[in-house]
Every structure is written in C-alpha cells, then in structure tokens.
Amino acid sequence: MTTTSPTKTAPDLVPAPPTASVTKRGSRFKIGAGRQLSGGPFTYLALIVVGLGSIFPLYWTLVAASHDQQRVLDSPPPLIPGGRLFSNLQSAWDQAHLGKAIVNSVIVAGCITAATLFFCTLAGYAFAKMRFRGRGVLMTAVIATLTIPPQLSVVPLFMMMADIGWGGKLESVIFPTLVGAFGVFFMRQYLLEALPYELIEAAKVDGASNIRIVWNVVLPAARPAMMVLGMLTFVQAWNDFFWPFLALNQENPTLQVALGQLSASYTPDQSIVMAGALISTLPLLLVFVIFGKQIVGGIMAGAVKG
C-alpha cells in the first residue's frame, strides 16, 4: 500500500504590505495616476506674493480713479477706494469721447483677430504639412521679418495709406496687421505635432477636397492654439497705441489714442487719467472672463501634446 505525501501548497504570491516607512517615502517622492502635487508653506507664500503683485496695479488704478487729483498726489497716497469713482468715470467718458473710441477699438481688434486666426492657420498648415518647392526658404523669410523693427516701416506705410486714401480711417490700422509672422510661426509649430499626416491621408482617401480637409480636420486640431493666438492678438491690437496714433486723427480714434488726450494737457488730472485707464481695462477683463476657460484649456492642450 502506497502512501502519498501531503502536497505542499504554493507559496503566497501576494506581496507583503509595505512598511510604514516605505509607504511614507513613496507618498512623498512618487506621484501616481490621479494624484496631485502638494506644495509647502513657502510655495503658498510665493503664490500669494505673486498674486498680490499682479493684482495691485489694477487695484491702484481703481483707488486712484475714485479720488480727486489732490488726494492722489498726497504722501502717503490713499490705499482705500474713495467716493468719486463714478463721477471720474463720467468725466473721462465725456472729455475723451470714449463711446466712439471703444466702438472703433472693438472693430479694429475684432477684425485683426479674426483675420490673423484665418490666415495664420492656413499658412501654418501649409508650412507644416504641405510639401512644395521653396518651403524652407519662405519660412525663413517669414521668420526674418520678426527681426525688422516696426519703426522702420512707419514712413513708407504712412505714405502708402495716404496714397490709397485711407489716411485717418480705420482701414489704415486694420489692413497692415491682418497677418503676422509670429502667428504663422506659432501655428506651424503647433500643427507639426498636433496634426498627424495619417488624418490628412485618410481624408484624401475618402475623397475630401483641400477646403474640406481644412474645415473638418485642420481647424478642429488647431482650435486650442487658435484660442491662445486669438487672445494674444486681441490684447495686442486693443492696447496698440503707436501706429493708430500716427494713422488716425482725433475725430476717429481708437481707445488708446483717445486716452492719450486725457494726459495731453500741461497739468493732466491723474484721477481722470486713471478712470480712463480703468475703462480701457474692463473690456479685456470681460473677454477673459467669458473665454478664460477655453483659453486655459487651449494652453493646457498645447502643453501636453508632446
């Protein structure tokens, strides 16, 4: 009679739970999926300092716009808003005729932003994904225009606008800036990584035309970068002063040119000037509040493309 020896059980394959020290160390130096980095007290202190430093200029504009000239020039200056805010805003509005200036700035900034997004996206797509002779030379020439100071082109550009008959008109501010080298370079660099060749080839196999490819493939892929470029372009066009000051007149100004009238006198009222600056800042804040989520989302989408 044969006897069978008792079978040995397989060793337990479940690893032993980590010790307290290992768990603590792993939680400090390893970041798992879904976990967030936690900052120390110095991190929060630095963020508070940077945040206050960023908000203070806008807060000081509000404070100065709510006092009179004498109180703003006192030493030490006031740090709490006063009671003359609405009267100063009304004075700035009436003295600089800001109603028409705001409408002109909206037209100029809106047209420049829309045209920049359209032309720069098409040009960036062509330089990034289309093969044609002289592509590298043309891209180098586009980038080289960034090294030319804009002041060098003021005189010939002013003469050209006068010959066309656009002197003092909004067209003289809009058309010279419909497309920029930075926008072309920005969209080209983004589409190089964000738009695979396979998507374009698949659309061609399905019989899509070039216009259909741009509308259904290129624009959806470029939307995050377009949001960022649109915000940068709108802010730059809204705050532009140098060329509109030369091209336009006092009867048809943009907002920044109209605000220059408030400080053009021998002894400008600083409270009125600050009230006008506050009015010019509010539309930008409104745009960022409305489109801030899309803009931040576009920045983050571009950051993780790699």
C-alpha positions as CSV (number, residue, x, y, z in Angstrom):
1,M,0.0,0.0,0.0
2,T,1.5,3.2,-1.2
3,T,1.3,6.3,0.9
4,T,1.2,9.7,-0.6
5,S,3.0,12.5,1.0
6,P,1.0,15.6,1.7
7,T,1.2,18.1,-1.2
8,K,2.9,21.3,-0.5
9,T,0.9,24.4,-1.0
10,A,2.1,27.0,-3.4
11,P,3.8,29.9,-1.8
12,D,1.6,33.0,-1.3
13,L,2.1,35.2,-4.4
14,V,0.6,38.3,-2.8
15,P,3.4,40.7,-1.8
16,A,3.6,41.7,1.8
17,P,2.1,45.1,2.5
18,P,4.8,47.8,2.6
19,T,6.0,49.0,5.9
20,A,5.1,52.4,7.2
21,S,8.4,53.9,6.3
22,V,8.2,52.7,2.7
23,T,4.6,53.9,2.3
24,K,5.5,57.3,3.7
25,R,8.5,57.6,1.5
26,G,6.6,56.5,-1.6
27,S,3.9,59.1,-0.9
28,R,6.5,61.8,-0.7
29,F,8.5,61.0,-3.9
30,K,6.1,59.2,-6.2
31,I,3.1,60.6,-7.9
32,G,0.5,58.1,-9.1
33,A,-2.3,58.5,-11.5
34,G,-4.9,60.9,-10.3
35,R,-2.8,62.4,-7.6
36,Q,-1.7,66.0,-7.3
37,L,1.4,67.6,-6.0
38,S,1.0,69.3,-2.7
39,G,3.1,72.4,-2.0
40,G,4.6,73.5,1.2
41,P,4.2,76.8,3.1
42,F,6.8,78.5,1.1
43,T,5.1,77.6,-2.2
44,Y,1.8,79.1,-1.0
45,L,3.6,82.2,0.3
46,A,5.3,82.7,-3.1
47,L,2.0,82.3,-4.9
48,I,0.3,84.8,-2.6
49,V,3.1,87.4,-3.2
50,V,3.0,86.9,-6.9
51,G,-0.8,87.1,-7.0
52,L,-0.9,90.3,-4.9
53,G,1.8,91.8,-7.1
54,S,-0.2,91.1,-10.2
55,I,-3.5,92.4,-8.8
56,F,-2.0,95.6,-7.2
57,P,-1.7,97.7,-10.4
58,L,-5.3,97.1,-11.2
59,Y,-6.3,97.8,-7.6
60,W,-4.3,101.0,-7.5
61,T,-5.9,102.2,-10.7
62,L,-9.3,101.7,-9.1
63,V,-8.2,103.6,-5.9
64,A,-6.7,106.5,-7.9
65,A,-9.8,106.7,-10.1
66,S,-12.0,107.0,-7.0
67,H,-10.3,110.1,-5.5
68,D,-9.6,113.6,-6.7
69,Q,-6.3,115.0,-8.0
70,Q,-5.1,116.4,-4.7
71,R,-5.7,113.2,-2.8
72,V,-3.9,111.0,-5.3
73,L,-0.8,113.2,-5.1
74,D,-0.8,113.1,-1.3
75,S,2.0,111.4,0.6
76,P,1.4,108.8,1.6
77,P,-1.2,108.0,-1.2
78,P,-4.6,106.5,-0.4
79,L,-4.9,102.8,-0.3
80,I,-8.7,102.6,0.1
81,P,-11.2,103.5,-2.7
82,G,-13.0,106.8,-2.3
83,G,-16.4,108.0,-3.4
84,R,-15.6,109.8,-6.7
85,L,-15.3,106.8,-8.9
86,F,-18.5,107.2,-11.0
87,S,-18.0,111.0,-11.4
88,N,-14.5,110.5,-12.6
89,L,-15.6,107.8,-15.0
90,Q,-18.2,110.1,-16.4
91,S,-15.7,112.9,-16.7
92,A,-13.2,110.7,-18.6
93,W,-16.0,109.4,-20.8
94,D,-17.1,112.9,-21.8
95,Q,-13.7,114.5,-22.1
96,A,-12.2,111.8,-24.4
97,H,-15.4,110.8,-26.2
98,L,-14.7,107.2,-25.2
99,G,-18.0,105.9,-26.7
100,K,-16.9,106.1,-30.3
101,A,-13.3,105.2,-29.3
102,I,-14.5,101.9,-27.8
103,V,-16.6,101.0,-30.8
104,N,-13.5,101.7,-33.1
105,S,-11.3,99.6,-30.9
106,V,-13.8,96.7,-30.9
107,I,-13.9,96.9,-34.8
108,V,-10.2,97.1,-35.1
109,A,-9.3,94.4,-32.6
110,G,-12.0,92.1,-33.8
111,C,-11.1,92.3,-37.5
112,I,-7.4,91.9,-36.8
113,T,-8.0,88.9,-34.6
114,A,-10.4,87.1,-37.0
115,A,-8.1,87.7,-40.0
116,T,-5.0,86.7,-38.1
117,L,-6.6,83.4,-37.0
118,F,-7.8,82.6,-40.5
119,F,-4.6,83.5,-42.5
120,C,-2.1,82.3,-39.9
121,T,-3.9,78.9,-39.5
122,L,-3.9,78.4,-43.3
123,A,-0.3,79.5,-43.7
124,G,0.8,77.4,-40.7
125,Y,-0.9,74.3,-42.1
126,A,0.8,74.9,-45.5
127,F,4.2,75.2,-44.0
128,A,3.7,72.3,-41.6
129,K,2.1,69.6,-43.7
130,M,2.2,70.6,-47.4
131,R,5.3,69.9,-49.5
132,F,6.2,72.4,-52.1
133,R,9.4,73.9,-53.5
134,G,10.9,76.7,-51.5
135,R,9.0,75.9,-48.3
136,G,12.1,76.3,-46.1
137,V,13.2,79.5,-47.8
138,L,9.8,81.1,-47.5
139,M,9.5,80.1,-43.8
140,T,13.0,81.5,-43.2
141,A,11.9,84.8,-44.9
142,V,8.7,84.9,-42.7
143,I,10.8,84.4,-39.5
144,A,13.3,87.0,-40.7
145,T,10.6,89.7,-40.7
146,L,10.4,89.4,-36.9
147,T,13.9,90.9,-36.7
148,I,12.8,94.2,-38.5
149,P,11.9,96.9,-36.1
150,P,8.3,98.2,-36.8
151,Q,9.6,101.8,-36.6
152,L,11.5,101.3,-39.9
153,S,8.2,100.7,-41.8
154,V,6.3,103.6,-40.4
155,V,7.2,106.2,-43.0
156,P,6.6,104.1,-46.1
157,L,3.5,102.6,-44.6
158,F,2.1,106.0,-43.8
159,M,2.8,107.2,-47.3
160,M,1.1,104.1,-48.7
161,M,-2.0,104.6,-46.7
162,A,-2.2,108.3,-47.7
163,D,-1.8,107.4,-51.4
164,I,-4.6,104.8,-51.1
165,G,-6.8,107.4,-49.4
166,W,-7.1,105.7,-46.1
167,G,-5.5,108.4,-44.0
168,G,-7.4,108.9,-40.7
169,K,-9.6,105.8,-41.4
170,L,-9.8,102.5,-39.5
171,E,-8.7,100.6,-42.7
172,S,-5.2,102.1,-42.3
173,V,-4.9,100.4,-38.9
174,I,-6.6,97.1,-39.8
175,F,-5.1,96.0,-43.1
176,P,-1.4,96.3,-42.3
177,T,-1.8,93.9,-39.4
178,L,-4.2,91.3,-40.9
179,V,-1.5,88.6,-40.6
180,G,1.7,88.4,-38.6
181,A,4.9,86.4,-38.8
182,F,4.6,85.3,-35.2
183,G,1.1,83.9,-35.8
184,V,2.3,81.9,-38.8
185,F,5.3,80.5,-36.9
186,F,3.2,79.7,-33.9
187,M,0.5,77.8,-35.8
188,R,3.2,76.0,-37.9
189,Q,5.0,74.7,-34.8
190,Y,1.7,73.6,-33.2
191,L,0.4,71.8,-36.3
192,L,3.7,69.9,-36.8
193,E,2.9,67.8,-33.7
194,A,-0.8,68.1,-33.3
195,L,-1.9,67.1,-36.8
196,P,-0.7,63.7,-37.9
197,Y,-0.2,63.0,-41.6
198,E,-2.4,59.9,-41.3
199,L,-5.5,62.1,-40.7
200,I,-4.8,64.1,-43.9
201,E,-4.2,61.0,-45.9
202,A,-7.3,59.4,-44.6
203,A,-9.4,62.4,-45.6
204,K,-7.9,62.4,-49.1
205,V,-8.7,58.7,-49.5
206,D,-12.3,59.5,-48.5
207,G,-12.3,62.0,-51.4
208,A,-12.3,65.2,-49.3
209,S,-11.1,68.3,-51.1
210,N,-8.5,70.7,-49.6
211,I,-11.2,73.0,-48.3
212,R,-13.0,70.1,-46.7
213,I,-9.7,68.9,-45.1
214,V,-9.1,72.4,-43.7
215,W,-12.6,72.7,-42.3
216,N,-13.1,69.2,-40.9
217,V,-9.5,68.1,-40.0
218,V,-7.2,71.1,-39.6
219,L,-9.4,73.6,-37.8
220,P,-10.6,71.1,-35.1
221,A,-6.9,70.1,-34.5
222,A,-5.8,73.7,-34.4
223,R,-8.6,75.0,-32.1
224,P,-6.5,75.0,-28.9
225,A,-3.7,77.0,-30.5
226,M,-6.2,79.3,-32.2
227,M,-7.7,80.2,-28.8
228,V,-4.3,81.2,-27.4
229,L,-3.3,83.1,-30.6
230,G,-6.6,84.9,-30.7
231,M,-6.3,86.1,-27.1
232,L,-2.7,87.3,-27.7
233,T,-3.7,89.1,-30.9
234,F,-6.8,90.7,-29.4
235,V,-4.9,92.1,-26.4
236,Q,-2.1,93.4,-28.6
237,A,-4.5,95.1,-31.1
238,W,-6.6,96.5,-28.2
239,N,-3.5,98.0,-26.5
240,D,-1.8,99.2,-29.6
241,F,-1.0,102.9,-29.5
242,F,2.0,103.8,-31.7
243,W,0.6,103.1,-35.2
244,P,-3.1,104.1,-34.5
245,F,-1.7,107.4,-33.1
246,L,0.0,108.1,-36.4
247,A,-2.6,106.8,-38.7
248,L,-5.8,108.1,-37.1
249,N,-6.9,111.6,-36.2
250,Q,-8.7,112.9,-33.1
251,E,-12.1,112.7,-34.7
252,N,-11.8,109.0,-35.4
253,P,-9.6,107.5,-32.7
254,T,-9.2,104.1,-31.1
255,L,-9.5,103.8,-27.3
256,Q,-5.8,104.1,-26.6
257,V,-5.5,107.2,-28.8
258,A,-8.5,108.8,-27.1
259,L,-6.9,108.1,-23.7
260,G,-3.8,110.0,-24.8
261,Q,-6.0,113.1,-25.0
262,L,-6.6,112.9,-21.2
263,S,-2.9,113.2,-20.4
264,A,-2.0,115.7,-23.3
265,S,-2.7,118.8,-21.3
266,Y,0.0,120.7,-19.3
267,T,-1.3,119.6,-16.0
268,P,-3.4,116.4,-16.5
269,D,-5.8,115.3,-13.8
270,Q,-4.3,111.9,-12.7
271,S,-7.6,110.7,-11.3
272,I,-9.4,111.3,-14.6
273,V,-6.5,109.5,-16.5
274,M,-6.8,106.5,-14.1
275,A,-10.5,106.4,-14.7
276,G,-9.9,106.3,-18.4
277,A,-7.4,103.5,-18.0
278,L,-9.9,101.6,-15.9
279,I,-12.5,101.9,-18.6
280,S,-10.0,100.5,-21.2
281,T,-9.1,97.6,-19.0
282,L,-12.7,96.4,-18.3
283,P,-13.3,95.0,-21.8
284,L,-10.2,92.9,-21.6
285,L,-11.3,91.5,-18.3
286,L,-14.7,90.8,-19.7
287,V,-13.2,88.9,-22.6
288,F,-11.0,86.8,-20.3
289,V,-13.9,86.0,-18.0
290,I,-16.1,84.8,-20.9
291,F,-13.4,82.9,-22.8
292,G,-11.0,82.2,-19.9
293,K,-11.9,78.5,-19.7
294,Q,-11.3,77.9,-23.4
295,I,-8.1,79.9,-23.4
296,V,-6.6,78.0,-20.4
297,G,-7.8,74.7,-21.9
298,G,-6.0,75.6,-25.2
299,I,-2.8,76.4,-23.3
300,M,-3.0,73.0,-21.4
301,A,-3.9,71.1,-24.5
302,G,-0.8,72.6,-26.3
303,A,1.4,71.8,-23.2
304,V,0.6,68.1,-23.2
305,K,0.8,67.5,-27.0
306,G,4.3,66.1,-26.6
